[in-house]
Amino acid sequence: MYLSSCFLANLGLSDTLKIADIVGIPLPWPQATPPAGWLKCNGQAFDKNAFPKLAQVYPSGVLPDLRGEFIRGWDDGRGVDSNRNLLSSQGDAIRNITGFVSGVYVGFDGYSGAFYDTGSRNSISPGSTIVAQLNDDFAFDASRVVPTANENRPRNIAFNYIVRAA
């Protein structure tokens, strides 16, 4: 079975590329059920004896689970996403946002979320003998309430990733 010449032309490939040549390469598929001879990338184990070419690509005998994920190019020493291994997964995150306010001298009932108190002191109002504890330093740190990283990760469109099994 050969890929269509129109599809190959769009990819800039020769018309001699066979489907058998792309065993193990995840391809986005717009339907829930893969075509015959293809498997979903859903973390499933496969029979390495039944699919020896696929076993060369995935020697563990387990396909990656790409459900709800997007594929990111491997860093391979570039330094953009260092310390990652091929086929490793990574959670969602945003860049961290921090801030700090000092000298504010207010009393308040509490704080929550990304805000936290970094300092307080006792204070006596003029003409009073009542000691009040006032917060004078506040900070903001988004990592207290959301996953953060050194980058923002994108939204995505859902496709079913499949691989040719042979």
C-alpha positions in Angstrom: 0.0 0.0 0.0 1.4 3.4 -1.0 0.6 6.8 0.3 -1.3 9.0 -2.1 0.9 11.2 -4.4 -1.0 14.3 -3.4 -0.3 13.7 0.3 3.4 13.0 -0.4 3.7 16.1 -2.6 2.3 18.2 0.2 5.0 16.8 2.5 7.7 17.3 -0.1 8.4 13.5 -0.2 8.9 11.2 -3.1 6.0 8.9 -4.2 8.0 5.8 -3.2 7.3 6.2 0.6 5.3 3.2 1.7 3.1 3.0 4.7 5.3 0.2 5.9 8.2 2.7 6.1 6.5 4.8 8.7 6.0 2.2 11.4 5.9 3.7 14.9 5.6 7.4 13.8 2.7 8.9 15.6 0.2 10.5 13.2 -2.8 12.6 14.1 -6.0 10.9 13.1 -9.4 12.7 13.0 -11.5 9.7 13.9 -12.1 7.7 17.1 -11.2 4.3 15.4 -7.9 3.8 13.7 -7.8 2.2 10.2 -6.8 -1.5 9.9 -3.2 -2.1 10.7 -2.9 0.9 13.0 -2.9 1.2 16.8 -3.9 4.1 19.0 -1.2 5.8 21.1 -3.0 5.2 24.3 -0.3 3.6 26.5 -1.3 0.1 25.4 1.1 -2.9 25.4 1.5 -4.6 22.1 2.8 -8.1 21.0 6.4 -7.6 20.0 6.4 -10.9 18.1 3.3 -9.9 16.1 4.8 -6.4 15.4 8.6 -6.7 15.2 9.1 -3.5 13.3 7.1 -1.6 15.9 9.1 -3.3 18.6 12.3 -1.8 17.1 10.8 1.7 17.6 9.3 0.9 21.0 11.4 -1.9 22.5 9.5 -1.8 25.8 6.4 -3.2 23.9 4.3 -0.3 25.2 3.1 2.6 23.0 3.2 6.2 24.4 -0.1 7.5 25.9 -0.7 10.6 23.8 -4.4 11.0 24.8 -4.9 14.6 25.9 -1.3 15.4 25.1 0.6 17.3 22.3 4.0 16.2 21.0 6.9 18.5 21.7 10.2 18.3 19.8 13.0 16.8 21.9 15.5 19.3 23.2 18.6 17.2 22.3 21.1 19.5 23.9 19.6 22.8 22.7 18.9 24.1 26.2 15.2 25.1 25.6 13.7 22.1 27.5 16.8 20.5 29.0 17.0 17.4 31.1 14.2 15.7 29.2 14.4 12.1 27.9 12.8 10.9 24.7 9.2 9.8 25.3 9.2 11.5 28.7 6.0 13.3 29.7 5.7 16.8 31.2 2.8 18.4 33.1 1.1 21.7 32.3 2.6 25.0 33.7 2.7 28.7 33.3 5.6 31.1 33.8 5.8 32.1 37.4 4.5 35.6 38.4 5.8 37.2 41.6 5.4 40.5 43.3 6.0 42.3 46.6 4.5 45.3 48.4 6.1 46.8 51.5 5.4 49.7 53.9 1.6 49.2 53.6 0.7 49.0 57.3 -2.8 47.6 57.2 -4.8 45.3 59.4 -6.8 42.7 57.6 -8.7 39.5 58.2 -6.6 37.3 56.0 -5.1 36.5 52.7 -5.4 33.6 50.3 -4.3 32.2 47.0 -1.1 33.6 45.5 -0.9 36.3 48.2 1.0 35.8 51.5 2.3 37.8 54.4 6.1 38.3 54.6 6.2 40.6 57.6 4.1 42.2 60.4 4.8 44.4 63.3 3.0 45.8 66.4 1.7 49.3 66.1 -0.1 51.7 68.5 -2.3 54.4 67.0 -1.7 58.0 68.2 -3.8 58.7 71.4 -4.4 54.9 72.0 -2.9 52.3 74.2 -4.2 49.4 72.1 -1.5 47.4 70.4 -2.5 46.2 66.9 -0.6 43.9 64.7 -0.3 45.3 61.3 0.9 43.6 58.2 3.5 45.7 56.4 4.8 43.4 53.7 2.8 41.3 51.2 4.0 39.1 48.4 2.4 37.5 45.4 3.6 34.2 43.9 1.5 32.4 41.3 3.2 29.1 42.0 1.3 28.9 45.3 -1.9 28.2 43.3 -1.0 27.1 39.8 1.7 24.9 38.2 4.5 27.1 37.0 7.6 26.7 34.8 10.0 28.8 32.8 7.5 28.9 29.8 3.8 29.0 28.9 2.4 25.8 27.3 -0.2 26.1 24.6 -3.8 25.0 24.3 -4.4 22.4 21.6 -6.9 20.7 19.3 -7.8 17.0 19.9 -6.7 14.4 17.4 -6.3 10.7 17.9 -2.6 9.8 17.6 -2.1 6.5 15.9 0.9 4.4 14.7 1.3 1.9 11.9 1.7 -1.6 13.4 3.9 -4.0 11.6 
